[in-house]
């Protein structure tokens, strides 16, 4: 077994015969390494192999030696990276589409498309985040230096390294970072931002040291002197970090001295899956198109050199869609009243009702409300809705300010358009507007749809309300006006019913007088032949209807005017009065003598 191991080790380490290449016009180490070794990121090793002072300056006719491919990659630690987050479409030389949980192998080339990102973790703790529209090659770790090497063809990567070393190789140079966090962007030029740790940036024969919060740009003359990165802005948010209303959240942060800001919003704190990103010249932005959810935001500044500073602290916020509606009703005019009545899972309203839709939240994201009645077509809600009598179904839905349509909601109503009806009964009949005895009054009603709610009664201006049925007694004499009406459970009210009458329980007071005044002797009354007998009556409640009288045996007749009795002797006058309520006074009798002499003697 030991012999076999030694043989394998010799095969790996022993160099192959080198290839000699003559540099032509337009050649560079990047292109030559890609052509002869299949990996352009090996150019630093070829520069070292050929002892080039400036690997970016090679000239036509110059001789470049390329050792065997196996020699170039000798001493590599073969390890895989784990894809822990992926968003959008990401491919590699190993797989057409990378998904979470896949392995990233040594020398595997990864390509992200526009809007896609990938994050993979190396077993030693290195975390690499590949930004959109980026091509990288994972070259593994050198066995001797334990340095992780990544080739960056184009785009941007963020490397977070809690320990050991990491080297990022671009066409302009390479960046060595130790125990740090670095952002490398290869747009037209290679820009390097060191957020944590320290490291060296080398290119075109020049090398600079970067400390934490410093950055540089690799130009054709090499990296520029270190520049202090922009400060991290502080996120400013609405109260309680909840954004509602029109769902176009107004995001704001403190102003720092930068050329522009880079804003990122994600549903995950890793920021692999980006919901919204924006470059802003102002310390604020309105993020359109974010649906209801919980989000994370970070903002970084970018200076005039294009160097991106460290992001702000990640801040969580929520967007609430708030499209809830409630309905209310009101009378269609002041002449009506209306209300909602519910019984046995049924909802009743009056046909005299306006139905209004109002948002549950004052700060809401409702753009349009649409509704339809029964099987009709949907129309936009612009004014209060009225419904005809009968069973009705009102369906509605909300469209928010992002154009998203909420689910259809349904309201079922039974619409009552008729007032209740009823009757008043009196325990003793009222005749010609007069009631001659105390009586009990009973008012009952009915409503065929929503049901009877109450009876309202006014007696000479004093109002009383009764539930379902009204019953009361009247016994005091006087003039009465009873006004009553019925109301159903949704507010429909019957017409007013009026009953006017006079309650008169007693007959009139009646009296008899004469002209001349009667003479009295021994309890007998005397008048002369020339006399005038006068009957009168009074009734303070209903008034006198008539007076009846009779002399001696004659039948009672109506008294119209004073009368005279000329026949001498004893006479009996019978009389009574009847009021307008037909109450009669008791029949009265009065005896008198027509005796001139007696009258004269005792007058």
C-alpha positions, 0 to 999 in steps of 0.5 A: 500500500505504501509503495502505491501512495508514493508512486501516485505522489510522484505522478502528481508533482512531477512537471510535464514538458512545458509548451513554449508560446510566442506572444502575438499582437493583442495577446495577454496572459488572461487570453493565453491561459484560457487558450492553453490551460482552459482557465484564464484565472491561472494567469498569476501562476504563469506570470510567477512561472515566467518571472514577469515583473509586470504580468499585464505588459507582454509584447509581441515576440516575447516567449511565454512558457506554459507548464503542463496543466497538472503541474499548474494545479498541483497542491490543490485541496479538492473541496466542494462548496454547498449552495445554501441560497439561490435566486433566479436562474444560475448555471455552471459547467457541471449543471444546466441549473443550480438549485439549493443543496447542490455542490460547487466543485473545484474548477467549476465555472458558475454563471448568474443571469440578470436578476439572479444570485447565488450563495455558497459556503465552503466547509472551512467557513468561507461564504461567497455571494455571487451577484447578478450577471456574474461569471466566476470560477471556484478554483479551490484552496492551495494546500500550502497557503490554505488560500481560497482562490476564486476567478472573477471574469465579470460581475460582482461578488461578496466574499465573507471570510471569518478566518484564513486567506482568500484570493480573488483574481480578475483580468486586472489583478488579484486581491488577497484578503485575510480574515475579512469581507470584501466586495469586488466589482469588475465592471469596466475597471476592477473596484475593491471594497474591504469592509472587514479585515485587511488585504493586498490588491495587486495589478499592473506591477503595483501593490497596495495595502487595504485596511478595513473600510478602505477601497481601491480601483485597479486602473491601467497603472495599477491600483490607486492609493487606498480611499476611505469608503463611504459611511454606512447610512442609518435607516429611517423608517415609519413608526413601528417599521410598518408601511401601509396605505398605497403600498408604495413605501417611502423608504428613507435613510440619513444623508451621507457624503456619497455620489449615490446610494444603492438600495436593496430590499429582500424577503430574506436577510441573506439578500440572495432573493432581491425583491427590489433594488435601486440606485438613488441620488437622494436619501429616499426612494419610493419602492413601487411594486412590493406586495404585502409581506415582511422585508429586509432593507439595506442601503450602501453609499457609492462614491465618485470612484464607484466604490461601494461602502459597507451596507447599513445595518439590516432593518426589517419592515412589513408591508400590510396590504390593508384592503378590508372593506365594511359596508354601512347603510343610511336612509336615502333621504331625511324622510326615512330611517333605516337600519340593519336587522339580522335574525336566523342568519338572515340580514334584512335592510329597507329598500329606502337604504343607501349601501356604502362601502368604506375602508376598514383602515383609514390608511389603506391600499384600495384603488377600485371597488367593483360590485354586481347585484345578483347575476348582473355585471361587475361595475365600479363603485362610485356612488351609494347602492340601492337594492330592490325588494326581495332576496338580493345578493351583492358581490364585491371585490377590491383592486389595490393600487398595484392592480392586484384583485382581491377575492370576491366577497358576498353579502346576502340581503332580504330587502323589505320595501313595505311598512307594517300594517295594524289596527286599533281596538277600543273596548267600548265603542266611540260614537260620533267622536264621543266615548262615554265610558273608560276604555282600554285601547289596544294597537297591534300590527304585523310585517310580512318581511322583517317583522314588527319592531315597535308601536309608537303612540302619542296621547295629547303630545305625550309619546310612548313606545311599545314593543310589538303591541301597545295597550293602555287605559283612558279614564279621565274625562277630556278631549283626546288625540291619539296618534299612532304608527308602526315601525318594522325591524329595518326602519320602515314606518307606517303612515300616522293614524289619528283618533280624536274623541272626547271622553265624557262619562257624566250627563249635563247639569239641568235647572229650572227657574221662573219669571217672576220668582216663585213664592214659597209657602209651607214648601209649596211653590206658587206662580201667577197666571202670567208666568214664564218657566225657564229650563237650562243645562250645562255640560263642560265636557261635550256640551248640551245636545238637548233638553226634554220636558213634560207637564203633568201627564204629557210626553216629554218633548224638546225644550226650545224656549221658556213656556207658560202654565196658565191653568190654575192648580197643582202641576208637575214638570218633568225634565232632563238634559242630554249632552253631545256624548248622549249622556243623560241627566237624571229625570227631574220633577218639580211641582208648583201651584198656579194660584194668583192669590197665594202668590200675591200673599206670599211673594 
